[in-house]
Amino acid sequence: GKTTHLAEKVLIPMMSGTGKERVLVLTPTNKAADVLTARIMDKMGTDKSFRNWLVRFGSSTDGRIEEKGVWRDRSFNIASLDRSVTVSTIARFAYDGFALEHGKLHEIEWDTIIFDEASMIPLINIILPLYLRKPRKFIVAGDPFQIEPIVAVEQWKDENIYSLVELNQPG
């Protein structure tokens, strides 16, 4: 479904061009980040060129991601890649990143920011990356009728990117 489409029809083609292209994919959970990363690797088949541009940043429980050499820790020099797809969680955006001289996630100039499984991401978490980075393009991916965001403030519990654009639950 949606994750396969994002991997096969959006992300992989973005990396087939030339020139600089920095893409940040933000997910609500590490599991969602692992699933998307694994799907990209699967869709590449025998083509292992994803090792040159795919970066999984954050905690991963999928051993294949580390085996294939795409999991990166804070010491990785993200600036060494002209073309990249960095997959991480939205929670890391505000505070985490690569070694100080290589950049925090919120400091890097991203050409495209993608929010995967967006129905689960609180609206404020989506607005912050757009406000701070002002990417050339952003993509909201997910099913508006799936799991709602988990929030601490009761009045925000039904608010996500889909409610903002009035794409509400059927009912």
C-alpha positions as CSV (number, residue, x, y, z in Angstrom):
1,G,0.0,0.0,0.0
2,K,1.1,3.4,1.0
3,T,4.5,2.6,2.3
4,T,5.4,0.7,-0.9
5,H,4.1,3.6,-3.0
6,L,6.2,6.1,-1.0
7,A,9.3,3.9,-1.4
8,E,8.9,2.8,-5.0
9,K,7.2,5.8,-6.6
10,V,8.5,8.7,-4.6
11,L,11.8,8.2,-2.8
12,I,13.7,5.8,-5.1
13,P,12.9,8.0,-8.2
14,M,14.0,11.1,-6.3
15,M,17.4,9.5,-5.8
16,S,17.9,8.4,-9.4
17,G,18.6,11.9,-10.6
18,T,21.8,14.0,-10.4
19,G,22.6,17.1,-8.3
20,K,21.9,17.8,-4.7
21,E,18.8,16.4,-3.2
22,R,18.3,16.1,0.6
23,V,15.2,14.4,1.8
24,L,14.1,14.0,5.4
25,V,11.4,11.5,6.2
26,L,9.8,11.9,9.6
27,T,7.7,9.1,11.1
28,P,5.8,8.9,14.4
29,T,7.7,5.7,15.6
30,N,11.0,3.9,15.1
31,K,9.0,0.9,13.9
32,A,7.4,3.0,11.1
33,A,10.9,4.3,10.2
34,D,12.3,0.7,10.1
35,V,9.4,-0.4,7.9
36,L,9.9,2.4,5.3
37,T,13.7,1.8,5.3
38,A,13.3,-1.9,4.8
39,R,10.7,-1.3,2.0
40,I,13.1,0.9,0.2
41,M,15.9,-1.7,0.4
42,D,13.4,-4.4,-0.7
43,K,12.2,-2.4,-3.7
44,M,15.8,-1.8,-4.9
45,G,16.1,-5.6,-5.3
46,T,19.7,-6.5,-6.3
47,D,20.6,-2.9,-6.8
48,K,22.6,-2.0,-3.7
49,S,23.1,1.7,-4.7
50,F,20.8,2.7,-1.8
51,R,23.9,2.3,0.4
52,N,25.1,5.6,-1.2
53,W,22.1,7.6,-0.2
54,L,19.8,5.9,2.3
55,V,20.3,6.8,6.0
56,R,18.4,5.4,8.9
57,F,19.0,7.6,11.9
58,G,17.7,6.7,15.4
59,S,17.0,3.5,17.2
60,S,16.3,0.5,15.0
61,T,15.3,-3.0,15.8
62,D,15.6,-4.4,12.3
63,G,18.9,-6.2,12.0
64,R,18.9,-6.0,8.2
65,I,19.1,-2.2,8.3
66,E,22.4,-2.3,10.2
67,E,23.7,-5.3,8.1
68,K,23.1,-3.3,4.9
69,G,25.1,-0.4,6.2
70,V,22.3,2.3,6.2
71,W,21.9,2.7,9.9
72,R,23.9,5.7,11.0
73,D,24.7,7.2,14.4
74,R,25.4,10.7,15.5
75,S,29.1,10.6,14.3
76,F,28.0,10.2,10.6
77,N,28.9,13.1,8.4
78,I,25.6,13.7,6.7
79,A,27.2,16.6,4.8
80,S,29.3,14.1,2.9
81,L,26.2,13.0,0.9
82,D,25.0,15.3,-1.9
83,R,21.9,13.1,-2.4
84,S,20.2,11.4,0.6
85,V,17.0,10.1,2.1
86,T,17.3,10.3,5.9
87,V,14.6,8.4,7.7
88,S,14.0,9.2,11.4
89,T,11.3,9.9,14.0
90,I,9.6,13.2,14.3
91,A,10.5,13.3,18.0
92,R,14.2,13.6,17.1
93,F,13.8,16.5,14.8
94,A,13.9,19.2,17.5
95,Y,16.9,18.0,19.5
96,D,18.9,15.3,17.8
97,G,21.2,15.0,14.8
98,F,24.6,14.2,13.5
99,A,27.9,15.3,15.0
100,L,27.8,19.0,15.8
101,E,29.8,20.0,12.8
102,H,27.6,17.9,10.6
103,G,24.2,19.3,11.8
104,K,21.2,18.7,13.9
105,L,18.2,17.5,12.0
106,H,16.5,20.9,12.5
107,E,19.6,22.8,11.2
108,I,20.1,20.9,7.9
109,E,18.7,22.5,4.7
110,W,16.3,19.8,3.5
111,D,15.0,20.1,0.0
112,T,12.0,17.9,0.8
113,I,10.4,16.9,4.1
114,I,8.1,13.9,4.1
115,F,5.7,13.1,7.0
116,D,4.9,9.4,6.9
117,E,2.0,7.9,8.9
118,A,0.9,11.5,9.3
119,S,-2.4,10.8,11.0
120,M,-0.4,9.7,14.1
121,I,1.7,12.8,14.3
122,P,0.4,15.8,16.4
123,L,-0.2,18.9,14.4
124,I,2.4,21.0,16.3
125,N,5.1,18.4,15.5
126,I,4.4,18.8,11.8
127,I,4.3,22.6,11.9
128,L,7.7,22.9,13.6
129,P,9.8,21.3,10.8
130,L,7.9,23.3,8.1
131,Y,8.4,26.5,10.1
132,L,12.1,26.0,10.9
133,R,13.2,24.6,7.6
134,K,10.8,25.9,4.9
135,P,11.6,23.0,2.5
136,R,11.2,23.5,-1.2
137,K,8.6,20.7,-1.1
138,F,6.8,18.7,1.6
139,I,4.7,15.5,1.4
140,V,2.1,14.3,3.8
141,A,1.7,10.5,3.6
142,G,-0.6,8.2,5.4
143,D,-4.3,7.4,5.9
144,P,-6.3,10.2,7.5
145,F,-8.7,7.6,8.8
146,Q,-6.2,5.6,10.8
147,I,-4.8,6.0,14.3
148,E,-5.0,9.5,15.8
149,P,-2.1,11.2,17.4
150,I,-1.1,10.5,21.0
151,V,-1.1,13.9,22.8
152,A,-0.9,15.0,26.4
153,V,-3.3,17.9,26.0
154,E,-7.0,16.8,25.7
155,Q,-8.0,19.7,23.5
156,W,-5.4,18.6,20.9
157,K,-6.3,14.9,20.8
158,D,-8.3,15.2,17.5
159,E,-5.9,17.6,15.8
160,N,-3.5,16.5,13.1
161,I,-2.6,17.6,9.6
162,Y,-5.8,16.1,8.2
163,S,-8.1,17.9,10.6
164,L,-6.3,21.1,9.7
165,V,-7.3,20.8,6.1
166,E,-10.7,19.5,7.1
167,L,-10.2,16.0,5.8
168,N,-12.2,14.5,8.7
169,Q,-13.2,11.0,9.7
170,P,-16.2,9.6,7.8
171,G,-19.1,9.3,10.0
